[in-house]
Amino acid sequence: MPISRRTLLKGCSIAATAYGTGLALPAARRAFAGAPAELVAHEGSALLAAGRPTGAVMTYGLGGAGDGVPPVLRMRKGEEFAARLVNRLQEPTTVHWHGLRIANAMDGVPEMTQPYVYPGDSFDYRFTPPDAGTFWYHPHCNTLTQMGRGLTGVLVVEDPADPVFDAEIVLNLRDFRLGGDGQFIAPFKPRDAARSGTFGTVRTTNWQSEPVYDAPAGGLVRVRIAATDVTRVYRLGLEGAGAMVIALDGNPLAAPFPLDLCDVGPGQRMDIVLRMPASEGMVATLSNVKGSAPWTVARFRAVGADKKRSLRDVGALPANPIPVADLKAAEIIPLEFTATAEHGARESICGSLGYTFWAINRVAWPGDTADGVAPLAELKLGKSYVFRVANRTPHAHPIHLHGMSFHIVASNQPRLLGHATDTILLQPDETADLALVADNPGAWMLHCHIIEHQKTGMSSYVTVT
Ligand SMILES: [Cu+2]
């Protein structure tokens, strides 16, 4: 499928006009479990590739074991959520709640915000998510192995004011690096880590190959997509149905636009509303078209009588209360992302890949903790800042900030501006301005979410006091 740059820009880089004025439907009220969840990190086996089960898979179980894809954790905006991480792995771990603007002590970065959770130990997380949307959770320790083996789960923050759709489907997109025998192989190749990252060999959606989901014919379906892979940038397109993008990285778009080959990098999310085909049995196909040959991510099969819904009924979701920076008063902080020839990898409890290929402002992160490294910036609580990020490499980098969301307010390349996010997929040679209010005290990591890049230098932190 030939894709012109023009086609790409039409869908994802420039917002189209708004559609409709919102669904005239009652607000969602789902039953909600108030009891603290017990999130058990453990090893098991799972059927990931055709043939035989893969051993040494890592996953989370709720309450007990469970060897499948980590559960979708549902919580509610403005309501306290509590979970006890129980570590039944053979190594230390933690949980980071990607995209949630919560207290620093709950952020899950070992040594920086909390102690390591050693095998057999547990840690209680308790926080109140301020924003509704699609987020995700994963460890922040020995991440290439722990995430690579399965520890990436989707997190949904509901808002009682969310419109109700005819169905909701969550897609957790990721690869596994398996050999021909279905077992894990080396998680990376140094040569690839110094480039765009090492890709998996088995592509999955919710740990399945090309799953098919049933949804009401002619209905509107909210599909929450999370790219939780350690390396892959997806470019998503849909055949057989129309769809609107309603949120990016958890945050609603003021003006939803038609899905048309949108890039979603590691750590990023995209919420779409698709209008199912009208006739029972008809199928819409979501594909990844990045790379040489398109492949199927998921299929949606129409069931039942035609609900006769229209994408024109899809309006903007309620906005999240992200503070808006005062650009006139904002201090500009330059952040340069570069390749480096320095070799100073340091051993750490959370594992080292043994190489240093990348740097931020010419400093390479030495290990998993901030030991001996000065923060990139010391921000004053309540002040506005613009991070002027510059990608001086020929590779895309999904740059993620913990604890605070930012608005992308300028770029030297065509892209959607003005929306809030926690992760920007910084393109080769791109310079962009990320505006934020430093409203959350603590030490917050800022790193590339291609995990090999993160773990070979492209990682650092800022402080807010
Ligand atoms: Cu990177």
Residues whose N, C-alpha, C, O or C-beta is under 5 A from the ligand:
A	BS01	CU	A396 H397 P398 C448 I450 H453
